[in-house]
Amino acid sequence: MKPRVCILRTDGTNCDLETYYAFDKAGGQCEMVHVNQLRSGAKRLAEYQILAIPGGFSYGDDIHSGKILSVELTSLLKDQLSSFVAAGKPVIGICNGFQVLVRTGLLPRSELGTISATLMHNDSGHFECRWVNLVIEESPCIFTRGLEGTVVQYQVAHGEGKFYTGAETLDGIESNGQVVFRYADPVAGKPTAVYPLNPNGSLNAIAGICDSTGRVLGLMPHPERYVETYHHPNWRRGHFGEPHGIPLFRNAVDFAMKNL
Amino acid sequence: MSIQEVRVTNLPHVNDPRGESLLHTIKTFLGIHSIDRIATARVYRFEGISATEAELLAQSLLAENIFQRYTLNEPIIEVRGHTSGGGISPINEAAVLVEVAYKPGVMNPEAGSIMKAAADLGISGLLAADASTEYGFFGTVTAAEVAEINTRLLVNETVERVVKDRPLTLVISGETADTRIIPIRAMDDDALMELSKDSLFLNLDEMLAIKSYFTELGRDPTDCEVETLAQTWSEHCVHKTFKAQLIVDGKPKKPLLKRLQQATVDAAHPLVLSAFVDNSGVVALYDDLAICGKVETHNSPSAIEPYGGAMTGSGGVFRDIMGTGKGARVVASTDMFCFAPPGLPTDEVPEGCLHPRYLLQRVVAGVRDYGNRMGIPTNNGSLHFHHDFRAKPTIIVGAYGIMPAEDAQMGQPRQGDIAVAVGGRTGRDGIHGATFSSGEMTHRTMDVNASAVQIGHAIEEKRMSDALLKARDEKLIRALTDCGAGGFASAFGEMGEHGGVKIHLDQAPVKYPGLAPWEIWLSESQERMALAVTPENLPRVLAICAEHNVEATAVGEFTDTGRLEVYYEQNQICELDMEFLHNGLPQRTMTAVKKQKPVQEDDPSAPDDWIQACTGIMAHLNVCSKEPIVRVYDHGVQVSSALPPFGGLPGNAPNDGVVLAPVPGKKYGMLIAHGMNPVLNLADPYYGSLWAAAEAVSNAVATGANPADLVLIDNFIWPYPDEESLHDLDQAVDACTDFVNATGMPFISGKDSLSSTYRARDGAVIKIPPVLCVSCFGRVGDVTATVSSDIKRPGSTLVLVGQRDINQMGGSTYFEITGASSSRVPQIDLPTLPRVFSAIHQACQKGEVLACHDISEGGLLAALAEMCFGGQAGAEINIPADNRADYFLFNETAGCFLVEVANPDTARELFAGVPHLVLGRTNDSPNISVQQGANKIFAVDTEILFEAWRKPMQEVFGA
């Protein structure tokens, strides 16, 4: 049976259709779920095996990106969310979804309600939409299994994507192997701090992290924006193999099929 | 209860990008170098909660202690004691502190989010919230310098103010004003015109028609009735000039609109589903789907408040798509802007106008913040500069949508249907927007029409769109339209035109009390739409809206009385015959007379320094790269792009149009492009307009579009139609209809804005250059058969395809740079053009086109350079012996293409039937070399061209 994927929506979510399509293409059975439906009890997170928080500008990204939705989740849906994670079900937050996961405290320390890292305004001071190279690190992340060491290309599109945290937390993330994606140099495939290869000035070139279990992933770049060959800006120039976003979603679906 | 204040700023060791970016602008734009650093803080104010509750908000919502700190009811940026400017302040004390807030009554979108989060956190009793920004200037900055920074960068007094003291309350209160009776029957001509001035913008004939209508009725009108007539009859809404009988050079000619529409009818394009009748034009896609397009101007609001003006421009054109047929989903946004050069000396900015660099940055920010938040990719656009835009910019925004073909036709309300207002609340926003944008801009415009602008709330519109699409899919909508210019009056007035409608204004949700009934009726508050639904469907529509946090309210019903009836509580405040409202406007007869515009024929000498000539072209504002703008737009959201605005190996080579596959998993899609050239329109309205249309279609065809699948949208942005300008306009319309007749591509939507005139205090007039923007869109059978502009490999053949006379250099970038002039502008050869389009398309279909770029501003050399940038390639070309080399390289005739194919034989085979010339070949060298016969003329490094091309916009927008 196909795993059921909850595509969580709210006011200002705007990458929901493409996230739906990516999971659908990877073999998931997707459903759009408005946060109001979870609040009213019309739907329950427990009905799903995978949770995806898509990109967008939830509630306009007022105060901080993803903040208002994070407050809503930690104030009113805390139990559902912690049960979901405790059940070992995969969670992915893309762009605004990553900002939400960090601001709920689920990333990096799996402490709902306690924020230990943040995504700040880009160093450039402005929103940036461009394709970047990402090196995939060794990590417990179930979404990137089999992809470790490869360099992929995804698009970023954000104004607040600079991963930032204190030295202690940063050390912890690094020593636990929780860094999943780093902005990389296209030639050497090495992490980079150089703008615009690193589009936002993230510490240690961090573009995406997971929790210590590897089942909760957050990343600023958009894997769902590269699931067809022609999504790549230079598909006319040659062969890039399977669209780079697909394996991420397929891994989550496979994981859910095997384990849940 | 008192106001609680929370201030939040970044920790000392964390950088402050907002402050840094402002400092960069202050240094580069204002040339002020006395500031070492700028610290920014957010200021939040709350009414109705305790200090303890405010502290909870600070900790849980406002400040993140990883990188921020906050204060409660205390300053956060220390400021040096109030000594007069100069001197060095201690390192941790700002010399000057400035807090900038929206004026009371200007809706701050953040306030609603704060209220929501506070409720989620269990804080009840919060009556009102506000957010503003504090700037601490560190260094030796003087009070005078800060005043200049405020005036020119930080504070737009139309919507913002500097906060001096803690406000006593954040709650806006007021008593509802009474409806006034306007004693129009007793007014003489002078009194009528005095009434019209600055608010109604009607002429004497129109005022007399109103007077005579009420004289016949035997009563005087209410303020609401007069305002309703003024906005319905405004140039903005009813296009009086385009509907006028014309006398052109003494001979009668049919109205402009009739001619355009007749050409569309004659074209009888098989894919057109709806043309000129709805909020946008609709054509067939595939699989029983349809696509629609609309392009709007938003010049007047953007001239006085560019950020809010651009936002509401985007929001408005998106609602046009959302309000087409039974509702469409917006899939793309486009932006075309004209400004004076950003380096314009400050003393050349006319009184009452804003500096073009400020306008440019703020307009881009407005389009960015609205489109990005709505999740609509802004992926096609252009930027044009001319000194005469200094008095008023031209701001054009387009939107495109997709919907089931069965929902493509405009709905018609029936008697008994409920009139529903959906979306944002109504405030005192944009009163007189329709009439205002129909008037000339003057030195007084900023003061008189301040209320015509507001800050858009993209999320309100996004959730409304989500809700309306769901209602459409459940077949709950009989008819809908957007509330744009003229607000409810226009929306319900138009929906009820053929039957009648009765509206109860007291039912409409308002942002704050105190609005007069006519203000609610005419308010142009954004993010609102008007629906007609049956009484049976009403509960479900309201439920869907509630599920999406969208307010929806029944405000009246549609009738069969043929009347527009408006009530506030028990009082009828408006009763007008729909017939008079919509057809009572006297048709104008307007005279157009050709004025000779003598142009000196002054050819330049051939360049001494070819490198300088080439870099001069590449660095020209109308040619240079606009990439920094595209990067701040989320042009990738919705994941539909199959040809992005910029591509090629380094990702910075421009493509000609955008190709979208908006249905996930389907290879069919659509294509969007446009063309315009204000300089040519100014030089020659007929050929300039033909150029715009040819350029629009060329941009589409260069990416592989099938010309048979393309339709057009016109936007005429013209000076006030005096006899001379009207003659130019008449010529432009002739060009459009000739183009339709020659190509079979019809216009299916259009708009005119005839207020590009500025009148100074001393009566001096600046006519802003006329602009015809032609947008082009249509379906694409297979997006994987489309073409990009970047050179694909070394050793392939470059061929020029299309008809041109290189001696037609009038209006070219090259002539402008060299100071030359000529009346001989590029004259598109209409009989040849469709054959060229067809040849390019067929070559693309055969898969023989490796790269293709159309020739426009900057000419062949600029096109070749851009193709080389994308392929990180070089090229060698040879100019035929009898041609003037500089004209050959810099001629700007539209409808010509530079094409990369495998070899010369392929080129000759593909383009046998049309004018073409094999130019040379691509290579992997880092330069472009140009020969004429055996003579080497010059070679230039592509890197030098690239730097020249990249620099101008980078200087304006930073890295």
Interface residues (C-beta under 8 A of the other chain):
Chain A: R9 D11 G12 T13 N14 C15 L17 E18 Y21 K25 H34 N36 Q37 G55 G56 F57 Y59 G60 D61 D62 I63 H64 K67 I68 V71 E72 S75 L76 R103 I115 S116 A117 T118 M120 H121 N122 D123 S124 G125 H126 F127 E128 C129 R130 W131 Q155 A157 Y164 T165 G166 Y195 P196 H222 E224 R225 V227 E228 T229 Y230 H231 P233 N234 R236 R237
Chain B: V14 N15 P17 R18 E20 S21 S60 L61 L62 E64 N65 I66 F67 P109 E110 S113 I114 K116 A117 D120 L121 G122 R368 N372 R373 M374 G375 H457 A458 I459 K462 R463 D466 E547 H548 N549 V630 R631 V632 Y633 D634 H635 G636 V637 Q638 V639 S641 A642 P644 F646 G647 G648 L649 G651 A661 P664 G665 V783 T784 V787 S788 D790 K792 F957 G958 A959
